[in-house]
Amino acid sequence: MRTDKGTIYVIVPPGTEVGVEDRDVYTAPSLATEGFLHASGSVEQLLLVANRKFAGEPRLMVLCVDAVRIGPKLQYEEGGETELFPHIYGPLNGDAIVEVREMTKDPDGAFTTL
């Protein structure tokens, strides 16, 4: 039985947002290049990643994922920080995605909330 609980967050790479809500399975380029989908285990981690990796993007879409419903292996691992980040080792089943949201920016251009 899986012990992971709660919501994790997956940033949809810019340019791949179209139709993300209607997909039965979600994949990203990192699955092919690194073997897993990157995710964040909290909104705080999500904001850290968004502002570090996607600062120049005008908008970002985020998948809110029920960790209990994830079909592939979900493992928390080091991500270059002191915290562990969730990694999804396979295509994400669409029924685990509970919401698709757009991140908002403050007047200075930083992502501030989900």
N, C-alpha and C positions, 0 to 999 in steps of 0.2 A: 504494500500500500504506500502510495506517495505521501510524504509528509510536508511537501511544499504547500504553503497556503497563501492566499491573498492575490493581489494583482501585481503583475510585472508589466513592463512597458517596452515596446519595440518601436524604435524610430523607423519610419518608412523612408528609404533613401529618396532624396529629391528626384523628381522625374519618373517615379514609379508609382505614384499615388492613384492613378486612374483605375477605378474599379476595384480598389483594395477591399471595399466592404462586401463585394459580391463573390469573392474568391472562396473556393472550397478548401484550398491549401495556399498558404503564404510562404514564399521563399524570398531570399535576398541574395545579392552577389556574394556576401560573406559565406554563405553555405557552401558554395563551390570553391571559394579560395581559401577558407579557413576551417571548413567542416562544421560550422555552427552559425546560428543566428545570434547576434548580440542583443542583449536586453538590459534593462535597468530594474533593480529590485525595489526602488522607491522613487518618489517624485524628485527627491533631492538628487539622487544619482542621475535621473533623467535630465534634469536641468544642467548638471555638471557636464554631461556628455554633449548635450545640445549646444551649449555655449562654447565648448572647447572644439568640437568637431564640425559644427554646422553654423558658426557665428555669422557667416556671410549670406546665409539663406534667408529669403524674405518670410518664409513660412515652413513649418514642418508638421507632418501628420504623424500621429502616434497610435499604435495599436495598444489598447488596454486588454490584457490577456489574463484569464483566470488560470493561475498556475496549476490548479488541481485538474483542469481539463486537458492540459497539454499531453498529446499522445507521445511524441518523441521524448528521448531522455532529456531531462532538465538538470543541469549541474551548475552549482555555484563555484566560481573559480576566480583567481586573481585576474585583474584587468588593468594592471599597471598602477593601481591605487592601493591604499591600505584595506579598502573594503572588497568584498567578493561581489562579483557580478554574475547574474544568471546567464547561462549559455544554453541554447536549445539545439540539440544535436539531430536535426532533421527538419523537413518541411513542417511548418506549423499548421495544424488542423484548424480550419475556419471556425469550428464550433467552440474553440477555446477563446476566440476574440469576442469580447463582450461589448466593446465600444471602440469607435475610431474617432479620435479627437484631433483638433488643430491646436498647436502650441501658440501662445500669444507672446508678443514682445512688448517691452516697455519703451518709452520715448527715446531712450538711448540705444535701442536696438538689441538689448539682451533678452533672451527667452526667460520669462519670469513665472509662468504658470502653465498648467495643462488645461 
